[in-house]
Amino acid sequence: MVTILAGGVSYSEALPDGSNLVVRAGVRKFPWPHLKYKCGMGKCGTCASRVLAGAEHLPEPNWKEREKLGARLAEGWRLMCQLWPTHDLTITQE
């Protein structure tokens, strides 16, 4: 289950294991207009999201995340285009 907190409202939906949120949003298989994204390649940082729950199940940040997010990584920020969650995840972009 992936939950996005946006505008004080919680939106949740099941996501197949190993799916990428940005890719699914781009092909209209992830119906939430609340996920901000652009390039999908870790260059623009538009999909940067703060992980509120489930971070312990995510892999270590890759070089693109380290370069784009810097010190924000320590605050729980990740690039959604670089992740393929396999466990429940709660995020916000606010």
N, CA, C and O atoms as CSV, one atom per row, in Angstrom:
chain,resi,resn,atom,element,x,y,z
A,1,MET,N,N,0.850,-1.174,0.000
A,1,MET,CA,C,0.000,0.000,0.000
A,1,MET,C,C,0.897,1.239,0.000
A,1,MET,O,O,1.854,1.325,0.769
A,2,VAL,N,N,0.578,2.179,-0.857
A,2,VAL,CA,C,1.276,3.454,-0.889
A,2,VAL,C,C,0.283,4.533,-0.497
A,2,VAL,O,O,-0.830,4.589,-1.020
A,3,THR,N,N,0.694,5.383,0.421
A,3,THR,CA,C,-0.145,6.478,0.887
A,3,THR,C,C,0.585,7.790,0.623
A,3,THR,O,O,1.756,7.948,0.971
A,4,ILE,N,N,-0.121,8.720,0.009
A,4,ILE,CA,C,0.416,10.055,-0.225
A,4,ILE,C,C,-0.416,11.032,0.587
A,4,ILE,O,O,-1.643,11.047,0.488
A,5,LEU,N,N,0.252,11.844,1.386
A,5,LEU,CA,C,-0.418,12.906,2.132
A,5,LEU,C,C,-0.256,14.192,1.332
A,5,LEU,O,O,0.863,14.640,1.081
A,6,ALA,N,N,-1.381,14.782,0.933
A,6,ALA,CA,C,-1.344,16.001,0.121
A,6,ALA,C,C,-2.490,16.914,0.522
A,6,ALA,O,O,-3.645,16.490,0.564
A,7,GLY,N,N,-2.176,18.141,0.810
A,7,GLY,CA,C,-3.213,19.101,1.155
A,7,GLY,C,C,-4.033,18.720,2.364
A,7,GLY,O,O,-5.217,19.048,2.439
A,8,GLY,N,N,-3.417,18.024,3.324
A,8,GLY,CA,C,-4.115,17.615,4.527
A,8,GLY,C,C,-5.008,16.400,4.348
A,8,GLY,O,O,-5.739,16.026,5.265
A,9,VAL,N,N,-4.955,15.778,3.169
A,9,VAL,CA,C,-5.777,14.599,2.880
A,9,VAL,C,C,-4.850,13.420,2.589
A,9,VAL,O,O,-3.775,13.587,2.013
A,10,SER,N,N,-5.282,12.228,2.995
A,10,SER,CA,C,-4.514,11.010,2.779
A,10,SER,C,C,-5.121,10.215,1.625
A,10,SER,O,O,-6.320,9.935,1.622
A,11,TYR,N,N,-4.292,9.851,0.645
A,11,TYR,CA,C,-4.722,9.048,-0.502
A,11,TYR,C,C,-3.923,7.748,-0.482
A,11,TYR,O,O,-2.692,7.779,-0.472
A,12,SER,N,N,-4.612,6.607,-0.475
A,12,SER,CA,C,-3.925,5.312,-0.426
A,12,SER,C,C,-4.399,4.401,-1.541
A,12,SER,O,O,-5.550,4.457,-1.974
A,13,GLU,N,N,-3.487,3.565,-1.992
A,13,GLU,CA,C,-3.830,2.575,-3.001
A,13,GLU,C,C,-2.791,1.460,-2.995
A,13,GLU,O,O,-1.611,1.686,-2.728
A,14,ALA,N,N,-3.254,0.269,-3.291
A,14,ALA,CA,C,-2.329,-0.855,-3.413
A,14,ALA,C,C,-1.480,-0.649,-4.663
A,14,ALA,O,O,-1.963,-0.175,-5.691
A,15,LEU,N,N,-0.223,-1.011,-4.554
A,15,LEU,CA,C,0.701,-0.895,-5.669
A,15,LEU,C,C,1.412,-2.228,-5.811
A,15,LEU,O,O,1.935,-2.752,-4.828
A,16,PRO,N,N,1.442,-2.788,-7.009
A,16,PRO,CA,C,2.147,-4.064,-7.171
A,16,PRO,C,C,3.597,-3.953,-6.719
A,16,PRO,O,O,4.259,-2.949,-6.987
A,17,ASP,N,N,4.089,-4.975,-6.039
A,17,ASP,CA,C,5.481,-4.985,-5.591
A,17,ASP,C,C,6.421,-4.680,-6.740
A,17,ASP,O,O,6.246,-5.161,-7.860
A,18,GLY,N,N,7.411,-3.880,-6.440
A,18,GLY,CA,C,8.422,-3.588,-7.439
A,18,GLY,C,C,8.001,-2.579,-8.483
A,18,GLY,O,O,8.696,-2.421,-9.487
A,19,SER,N,N,6.889,-1.889,-8.286
A,19,SER,CA,C,6.455,-0.867,-9.231
A,19,SER,C,C,7.099,0.463,-8.876
A,19,SER,O,O,7.357,0.752,-7.707
A,20,ASN,N,N,7.352,1.254,-9.879
A,20,ASN,CA,C,7.898,2.587,-9.678
A,20,ASN,C,C,6.746,3.583,-9.772
A,20,ASN,O,O,6.014,3.582,-10.762
A,21,LEU,N,N,6.574,4.429,-8.766
A,21,LEU,CA,C,5.447,5.367,-8.726
A,21,LEU,C,C,5.438,6.325,-9.903
A,21,LEU,O,O,4.382,6.578,-10.483
A,22,VAL,N,N,6.584,6.856,-10.262
A,22,VAL,CA,C,6.649,7.822,-11.351
A,22,VAL,C,C,6.336,7.159,-12.686
A,22,VAL,O,O,5.608,7.728,-13.499
A,23,VAL,N,N,6.872,5.972,-12.921
A,23,VAL,CA,C,6.578,5.261,-14.169
A,23,VAL,C,C,5.086,4.961,-14.264
A,23,VAL,O,O,4.477,5.178,-15.312
A,24,ARG,N,N,4.499,4.470,-13.192
A,24,ARG,CA,C,3.071,4.152,-13.208
A,24,ARG,C,C,2.224,5.404,-13.394
A,24,ARG,O,O,1.204,5.364,-14.082
A,25,ALA,N,N,2.633,6.510,-12.790
A,25,ALA,CA,C,1.898,7.764,-12.974
A,25,ALA,C,C,1.989,8.212,-14.433
A,25,ALA,O,O,1.010,8.690,-15.004
A,26,GLY,N,N,3.159,8.055,-15.022
A,26,GLY,CA,C,3.368,8.468,-16.408
A,26,GLY,C,C,2.559,7.677,-17.412
A,26,GLY,O,O,2.187,8.201,-18.463
A,27,VAL,N,N,2.280,6.415,-17.100
A,27,VAL,CA,C,1.478,5.596,-18.015
A,27,VAL,C,C,0.034,5.499,-17.539
A,27,VAL,O,O,-0.734,4.648,-17.989
A,28,ARG,N,N,-0.315,6.398,-16.613
A,28,ARG,CA,C,-1.688,6.525,-16.115
A,28,ARG,C,C,-2.216,5.277,-15.414
A,28,ARG,O,O,-3.419,5.014,-15.419
A,29,LYS,N,N,-1.316,4.520,-14.819
A,29,LYS,CA,C,-1.748,3.347,-14.065
A,29,LYS,C,C,-1.754,3.633,-12.571
A,29,LYS,O,O,-2.143,2.788,-11.765
A,30,PHE,N,N,-1.324,4.816,-12.221
A,30,PHE,CA,C,-1.311,5.245,-10.821
A,30,PHE,C,C,-2.124,6.523,-10.808
A,30,PHE,O,O,-1.606,7.579,-11.172
A,31,PRO,N,N,-3.388,6.458,-10.398
A,31,PRO,CA,C,-4.358,7.517,-10.681
A,31,PRO,C,C,-4.290,8.774,-9.827
A,31,PRO,O,O,-5.193,9.607,-9.919
A,32,TRP,N,N,-3.283,8.948,-9.015
A,32,TRP,CA,C,-3.282,10.116,-8.137
A,32,TRP,C,C,-2.629,11.304,-8.801
A,32,TRP,O,O,-1.454,11.241,-9.162
A,33,PRO,N,N,-3.359,12.379,-8.970
A,33,PRO,CA,C,-2.748,13.590,-9.527
A,33,PRO,C,C,-1.898,14.309,-8.481
A,33,PRO,O,O,-1.332,15.365,-8.765
A,34,HIS,N,N,-1.803,13.753,-7.284
A,34,HIS,CA,C,-1.113,14.402,-6.181
A,34,HIS,C,C,0.387,14.149,-6.199
A,34,HIS,O,O,1.127,14.807,-5.467
A,35,LEU,N,N,0.848,13.217,-7.013
A,35,LEU,CA,C,2.278,12.932,-7.093
A,35,LEU,C,C,2.913,13.872,-8.118
A,35,LEU,O,O,2.579,13.833,-9.302
A,36,LYS,N,N,3.825,14.709,-7.651
A,36,LYS,CA,C,4.520,15.633,-8.553
A,36,LYS,C,C,5.724,14.904,-9.141
A,36,LYS,O,O,6.499,14.288,-8.410
A,37,TYR,N,N,5.876,14.975,-10.440
A,37,TYR,CA,C,7.022,14.360,-11.109
A,37,TYR,C,C,7.232,15.032,-12.454
A,37,TYR,O,O,6.360,15.752,-12.940
A,38,LYS,N,N,8.391,14.794,-13.052
A,38,LYS,CA,C,8.682,15.399,-14.343
A,38,LYS,C,C,9.530,14.466,-15.195
A,38,LYS,O,O,8.999,13.773,-16.063
A,39,CYS,N,N,10.845,14.437,-14.962
A,39,CYS,CA,C,11.738,13.729,-15.883
A,39,CYS,C,C,11.752,12.216,-15.688
A,39,CYS,O,O,11.907,11.476,-16.659
A,40,GLY,N,N,11.594,11.748,-14.465
A,40,GLY,CA,C,11.616,10.310,-14.194
A,40,GLY,C,C,13.001,9.686,-14.207
A,40,GLY,O,O,13.131,8.463,-14.158
A,41,MET,N,N,14.040,10.516,-14.272
A,41,MET,CA,C,15.397,9.976,-14.373
A,41,MET,C,C,16.330,10.454,-13.264
A,41,MET,O,O,17.539,10.237,-13.345
A,42,GLY,N,N,15.793,11.096,-12.237
A,42,GLY,CA,C,16.626,11.549,-11.128
A,42,GLY,C,C,17.380,12.833,-11.399
A,42,GLY,O,O,18.294,13.177,-10.650
A,43,LYS,N,N,17.018,13.550,-12.453
A,43,LYS,CA,C,17.727,14.786,-12.803
A,43,LYS,C,C,17.065,16.042,-12.255
A,43,LYS,O,O,17.756,16.959,-11.812
A,44,CYS,N,N,15.735,16.097,-12.277
A,44,CYS,CA,C,15.060,17.351,-11.948
A,44,CYS,C,C,14.722,17.503,-10.463
A,44,CYS,O,O,14.676,18.623,-9.953
A,45,GLY,N,N,14.488,16.399,-9.771
A,45,GLY,CA,C,14.148,16.449,-8.348
A,45,GLY,C,C,12.692,16.766,-8.060
A,45,GLY,O,O,12.320,16.913,-6.896
A,46,THR,N,N,11.854,16.876,-9.089
A,46,THR,CA,C,10.438,17.214,-8.899
A,46,THR,C,C,9.715,16.181,-8.043
A,46,THR,O,O,8.811,16.535,-7.286
A,47,CYS,N,N,10.090,14.930,-8.148
A,47,CYS,CA,C,9.400,13.857,-7.418
A,47,CYS,C,C,9.937,13.661,-6.003
A,47,CYS,O,O,9.564,12.697,-5.335
A,48,ALA,N,N,10.803,14.553,-5.535
A,48,ALA,CA,C,11.345,14.442,-4.180
A,48,ALA,C,C,10.192,14.382,-3.177
A,48,ALA,O,O,9.301,15.231,-3.186
A,49,SER,N,N,10.226,13.380,-2.326
A,49,SER,CA,C,9.167,13.160,-1.346
A,49,SER,C,C,9.796,12.803,-0.012
A,49,SER,O,O,10.835,12.145,0.052
A,50,ARG,N,N,9.154,13.245,1.035
A,50,ARG,CA,C,9.622,12.877,2.376
A,50,ARG,C,C,8.919,11.587,2.771
A,50,ARG,O,O,7.690,11.515,2.763
A,51,VAL,N,N,9.688,10.585,3.112
A,51,VAL,CA,C,9.137,9.295,3.512
A,51,VAL,C,C,8.790,9.372,4.999
A,51,VAL,O,O,9.661,9.558,5.849
A,52,LEU,N,N,7.504,9.225,5.289
A,52,LEU,CA,C,7.018,9.312,6.661
A,52,LEU,C,C,6.945,7.951,7.338
A,52,LEU,O,O,7.046,7.860,8.561
A,53,ALA,N,N,6.772,6.900,6.555
A,53,ALA,CA,C,6.724,5.530,7.087
A,53,ALA,C,C,7.172,4.571,5.995
A,53,ALA,O,O,6.837,4.747,4.824
A,54,GLY,N,N,7.927,3.560,6.388
A,54,GLY,CA,C,8.374,2.532,5.459
A,54,GLY,C,C,9.789,2.710,4.944
A,54,GLY,O,O,10.251,1.912,4.129
A,55,ALA,N,N,10.483,3.734,5.398
A,55,ALA,CA,C,11.847,4.001,4.914
A,55,ALA,C,C,12.804,2.846,5.202
A,55,ALA,O,O,13.766,2.627,4.466
A,56,GLU,N,N,12.532,2.117,6.270
A,56,GLU,CA,C,13.428,1.006,6.640
A,56,GLU,C,C,13.444,-0.109,5.601
A,56,GLU,O,O,14.347,-0.946,5.604
A,57,HIS,N,N,12.463,-0.127,4.721
A,57,HIS,CA,C,12.391,-1.161,3.678
A,57,HIS,C,C,12.955,-0.700,2.340
A,57,HIS,O,O,12.976,-1.466,1.377
A,58,LEU,N,N,13.409,0.538,2.277
A,58,LEU,CA,C,13.940,1.071,1.028
A,58,LEU,C,C,15.443,0.836,0.944
A,58,LEU,O,O,16.116,0.758,1.972
A,59,PRO,N,N,15.971,0.722,-0.269
A,59,PRO,CA,C,17.419,0.563,-0.412
A,59,PRO,C,C,18.140,1.868,-0.066
A,59,PRO,O,O,17.519,2.925,0.040
A,60,GLU,N,N,19.430,1.775,0.104
A,60,GLU,CA,C,20.250,2.967,0.340
A,60,GLU,C,C,20.104,3.911,-0.851
A,60,GLU,O,O,19.926,3.451,-1.979
A,61,PRO,N,N,20.176,5.210,-0.623
A,61,PRO,CA,C,20.089,6.168,-1.730
A,61,PRO,C,C,21.195,5.925,-2.753
A,61,PRO,O,O,22.333,5.622,-2.395
A,62,ASN,N,N,20.845,6.061,-4.024
A,62,ASN,CA,C,21.845,5.902,-5.076
A,62,ASN,C,C,22.550,7.244,-5.324
A,62,ASN,O,O,22.236,8.236,-4.668
A,63,TRP,N,N,23.477,7.276,-6.243
A,63,TRP,CA,C,24.266,8.477,-6.482
A,63,TRP,C,C,23.410,9.637,-6.962
A,63,TRP,O,O,23.701,10.790,-6.643
A,64,LYS,N,N,22.357,9.352,-7.725
A,64,LYS,CA,C,21.485,10.423,-8.202
A,64,LYS,C,C,20.767,11.093,-7.024
A,64,LYS,O,O,20.653,12.318,-6.970
A,65,GLU,N,N,20.291,10.282,-6.091
A,65,GLU,CA,C,19.619,10.830,-4.921
A,65,GLU,C,C,20.604,11.615,-4.051
A,65,GLU,O,O,20.280,12.700,-3.568
A,66,ARG,N,N,21.787,11.073,-3.855
A,66,ARG,CA,C,22.787,11.770,-3.039
A,66,ARG,C,C,23.145,13.121,-3.663
A,66,ARG,O,O,23.290,14.119,-2.958
A,67,GLU,N,N,23.284,13.142,-4.973
A,67,GLU,CA,C,23.641,14.378,-5.673
A,67,GLU,C,C,22.493,15.401,-5.634
A,67,GLU,O,O,22.728,16.581,-5.371
A,68,LYS,N,N,21.279,14.964,-5.890
A,68,LYS,CA,C,20.141,15.879,-5.985
A,68,LYS,C,C,19.624,16.321,-4.613
A,68,LYS,O,O,19.256,17.484,-4.442
A,69,LEU,N,N,19.591,15.415,-3.643
A,69,LEU,CA,C,18.974,15.718,-2.352
A,69,LEU,C,C,19.951,16.185,-1.277
A,69,LEU,O,O,19.572,16.940,-0.382
A,70,GLY,N,N,21.181,15.751,-1.355
A,70,GLY,CA,C,22.192,16.182,-0.384
A,70,GLY,C,C,21.756,15.966,1.055
A,70,GLY,O,O,21.396,14.857,1.449
A,71,ALA,N,N,21.793,17.045,1.839
A,71,ALA,CA,C,21.480,16.975,3.271
A,71,ALA,C,C,20.031,16.598,3.545
A,71,ALA,O,O,19.714,16.143,4.644
A,72,ARG,N,N,19.143,16.779,2.568
A,72,ARG,CA,C,17.729,16.419,2.782
A,72,ARG,C,C,17.539,14.910,2.952
A,72,ARG,O,O,16.518,14.478,3.489
A,73,LEU,N,N,18.503,14.104,2.505
A,73,LEU,CA,C,18.417,12.651,2.712
A,73,LEU,C,C,18.290,12.328,4.194
A,73,LEU,O,O,17.522,11.444,4.575
A,74,ALA,N,N,19.034,13.034,5.024
A,74,ALA,CA,C,19.003,12.803,6.472
A,74,ALA,C,C,17.650,13.157,7.078
A,74,ALA,O,O,17.323,12.703,8.175
A,75,GLU,N,N,16.861,13.966,6.372
A,75,GLU,CA,C,15.528,14.354,6.828
A,75,GLU,C,C,14.446,13.434,6.285
A,75,GLU,O,O,13.260,13.664,6.521
A,76,GLY,N,N,14.847,12.387,5.554
A,76,GLY,CA,C,13.887,11.408,5.046
A,76,GLY,C,C,13.417,11.630,3.632
A,76,GLY,O,O,12.479,10.963,3.193
A,77,TRP,N,N,14.033,12.546,2.895
A,77,TRP,CA,C,13.627,12.809,1.510
A,77,TRP,C,C,14.254,11.798,0.567
A,77,TRP,O,O,15.416,11.420,0.720
A,78,ARG,N,N,13.465,11.364,-0.417
A,78,ARG,CA,C,13.932,10.439,-1.456
A,78,ARG,C,C,13.331,10.846,-2.797
A,78,ARG,O,O,12.325,11.554,-2.839
A,79,LEU,N,N,13.940,10.403,-3.883
A,79,LEU,CA,C,13.392,10.624,-5.218
A,79,LEU,C,C,12.530,9.418,-5.580
A,79,LEU,O,O,13.041,8.302,-5.677
A,80,MET,N,N,11.247,9.625,-5.776
A,80,MET,CA,C,10.340,8.520,-6.067
A,80,MET,C,C,10.652,7.840,-7.396
A,80,MET,O,O,10.348,6.660,-7.569
A,81,CYS,N,N,11.248,8.561,-8.329
A,81,CYS,CA,C,11.585,7.948,-9.617
A,81,CYS,C,C,12.714,6.931,-9.492
A,81,CYS,O,O,12.945,6.148,-10.414
A,82,GLN,N,N,13.412,6.933,-8.372
A,82,GLN,CA,C,14.537,6.028,-8.174
A,82,GLN,C,C,14.201,4.838,-7.278
A,82,GLN,O,O,15.081,4.052,-6.926
A,83,LEU,N,N,12.926,4.709,-6.911
A,83,LEU,CA,C,12.527,3.656,-5.970
A,83,LEU,C,C,11.476,2.728,-6.554
A,83,LEU,O,O,10.605,3.147,-7.316
A,84,TRP,N,N,11.574,1.462,-6.181
A,84,TRP,CA,C,10.601,0.438,-6.539
A,84,TRP,C,C,10.167,-0.235,-5.235
A,84,TRP,O,O,10.678,-1.297,-4.879
A,85,PRO,N,N,9.217,0.390,-4.524
A,85,PRO,CA,C,8.833,-0.101,-3.193
A,85,PRO,C,C,8.270,-1.526,-3.221
A,85,PRO,O,O,7.544,-1.913,-4.137
A,86,THR,N,N,8.627,-2.281,-2.196
A,86,THR,CA,C,8.093,-3.643,-2.044
A,86,THR,C,C,7.338,-3.794,-0.730
A,86,THR,O,O,6.850,-4.877,-0.410
A,87,HIS,N,N,7.243,-2.702,0.031
A,87,HIS,CA,C,6.521,-2.698,1.304
A,87,HIS,C,C,5.668,-1.437,1.375
A,87,HIS,O,O,5.793,-0.550,0.530
A,88,ASP,N,N,4.817,-1.360,2.366
A,88,ASP,CA,C,3.982,-0.172,2.563
A,88,ASP,C,C,4.864,1.063,2.692
A,88,ASP,O,O,5.950,1.025,3.270
A,89,LEU,N,N,4.360,2.156,2.136
A,89,LEU,CA,C,5.118,3.388,2.115
A,89,LEU,C,C,4.164,4.564,2.281
A,89,LEU,O,O,3.114,4.610,1.639
A,90,THR,N,N,4.521,5.506,3.132
A,90,THR,CA,C,3.750,6.732,3.294
A,90,THR,C,C,4.674,7.896,2.999
A,90,THR,O,O,5.753,8.007,3.582
A,91,ILE,N,N,4.242,8.776,2.079
A,91,ILE,CA,C,5.069,9.901,1.661
A,91,ILE,C,C,4.284,11.201,1.641
A,91,ILE,O,O,3.053,11.203,1.648
A,92,THR,N,N,5.008,12.292,1.617
A,92,THR,CA,C,4.427,13.603,1.382
A,92,THR,C,C,5.409,14.408,0.553
A,92,THR,O,O,6.620,14.206,0.643
A,93,GLN,N,N,4.890,15.314,-0.249
A,93,GLN,CA,C,5.749,16.214,-1.012
A,93,GLN,C,C,5.604,17.644,-0.503
A,93,GLN,O,O,6.159,18.572,-1.092
A,94,GLU,N,N,4.870,17.825,0.574
A,94,GLU,CA,C,4.648,19.149,1.142
A,94,GLU,C,C,5.785,19.535,2.069
A,94,GLU,O,O,5.770,20.624,2.643
